[in-house]
Amino acid sequence: LVLALLAAPPFPERVKEVISFNAHPAKLEQAGYGTIASKLWLKEDPAWCSRRLIEILEAGPSGDMFWMFPVTAVAYLDKGQLTAEARKALRESWRTYMPFRGDTENHWLLYYTTLYLMAQLWPDEPGGAWFNGKSSAENFQESEEWINWWVDMTTRRGQGEYDCTHYIGVYLLPMSYLSAWAKDPAMKKKAAMMLDYLIADYAAEQIDGIYAGSHARTDDRQVVEKWNGISSDFGWLLFGLGYHTPGYGSYPLYYALASAYEPPEILKRIATDRPDGVLHKETKRTRHRWRFHEERNGDVYKTTYLRKDYVVGSDQGGLLQPVQQHSWDVTWAMPDPRGAHNTLFTVHPYSGMLELQAYFTFAPDPGPEIVYRSKKSYDSPDKLLGGSPYEQIFQDRDTVVVLYDIAPGTRFPHINGFFSKDLSTVVEDQSGWIFARGGNAWIAYRPLAPYSWKPIEGGGRRLFSPHLKNGAVVQAASASEFSTLEAFRKAILALPLEFRLEPAPSVRFRTRRGAEMNCAYGQARDFSSWKLFDGPFLLAERNSRRLEMRHGNLRRVLDFETLSVTE
């Protein structure tokens, strides 16, 4: 099967389209750093760029590391176009404004990448010339050490903020900057290789540009409207897949303004040309855990099964990331996914200090309020986002078994199942199964405990099941396999299924593919054979610092031990 590419222009034209759009906003008087940087890239209106830059800086910088990356782009795209006054104002801002380093992997990568580049741009300056009191040499060395640590950790154990639907841009952007502007040949080469590494990770787990399966972080919008986010912008920019969001997204803009790296042919093939029925596995790591765990970073085991009509993906369950974790889903393809909720999943809407104190360093009393300021849904019983310490997930190709054993007294003692407004069919069968169709995907959902339906604002229904011992069996299939609902129903009902909820939830089920799944909450699971990447397109052993990309007769090997690329 060759996935159908939408009628997108060639890559260089897509790059110019993004930059030109941002260079010419409807209201120039309200334009920001993105417009300044875009005009400098196009080498137009340097006088306006200088005036506007001074105006923005005089108003006072804000945004911490999210301020650092646009002004770094302006500094490197200047190339003699800005006035001396504008250049002086830019330099002074790095002395007087003190950006917060942040508390997440993406924050630190943005912070240290931009500090590295600005210390490179202004070398040999004393601590008094910098916001943090450190000299150019000290800032450069500290930044270089952290970037090298991150690359090493990622290529040995996987990312901590892995496979994020929106933060994908905050990793591609720094690597684009370093590959374009770092003077050190080793750093430049390393960043270029990391672009391949990160893009390969995305290419292997998307369907027509939509990032599917489990994510370390997503958001309340994109967890249901799978298209609507930064990952889709990059799917369009890098591969011409799907649709970009209105405005193209700021991270793709800055990616294009720096290296505008075009993926090699093998990555284009992985993204757009694959057989029907690909099993892909990965090992990632949790975010840093500060309390309640012996290891700072635990392992995350991901399974993704990709067909032309749908993708089924999951992690093993548990609290693997704070607040914005998404553990499993079935996502189906649509000709035009804009505005559609083309996914089905369940969550236990956990909210508690076990999660917050494990992953954040703030004191316990103000913890929920601090999180709620920026993540409004966190403490809501209706939320559809987040992990749970009481959830365990098992997957065999396009079958998922999810089990819950929620402790008595837990704040929200129920599960939420997301049933989309865009399911064309939803039938509650007397057998206990719920049969649904989304696009060309059939989905059979067997709840293990009684439930009721609650409406969702914006459309769709929430399956609400207020039982501590709970779960579901989910089986997907393609409409090409079953021409009618009745044919699919008969096939599912013919599959042996046994389950019990006491003393702990357990399921025995024979899948549509003939696998025997024996799943029990709390059972020991052996992940010792899992690799960092394991599938027909990507292969990497844990701790190897080596990724092999494969497609047909094409091969591309990234070796971070020798800092080499071979084909």
Secondary structure, DSSP 4 states (H G I P E B T S, - for coil): -BPPPPSPPPHHHHHHHHHHHHHS-S-GGG--HHHHHHHHHHT--HHHHHHHHHHHHHH---STHHHHHHHHHHHHHHTT-S-HHHHHHHHHHHHH------SSHHHHHHHHHHHHHHHHHSTT--GGGSTTS--HHHHHHHHHHHHHHHHHHHHHH--SS-S-TTTHHHHHHHHHHHHHH--SHHHHHHHHHHHHHHHHHHHTTEETTEE-S-BS---TTTTTSTTSSHHHHHHHHHH--S-PPTT--HHHHHHHHTT-PPPPHHHHHHHHB--S-EEEEEEEEPPP--SS-SSSS-EEEEEEEE-SSEEEEE---S--SSSS-B-EEEEE--S--TT---EEEEE-----HHHHHHH--S-TTTHHHHHHHH-TTTT-TT------TTEEEEEETTEEEEEEEPPTT-SS-SEEEEE-TT-SEEEE-TTS-EEEEETTEEEEEEESS--EEEE-TTS-EEEEE--SEEEEEEEEEETTT-SSHHHHHHHHHTS-EEEE-SSS-EEEEE-TTS-EEEEETT-----TT--SEESSSEEE-TT--EEEEEETTEEEEEETTTTEEE-
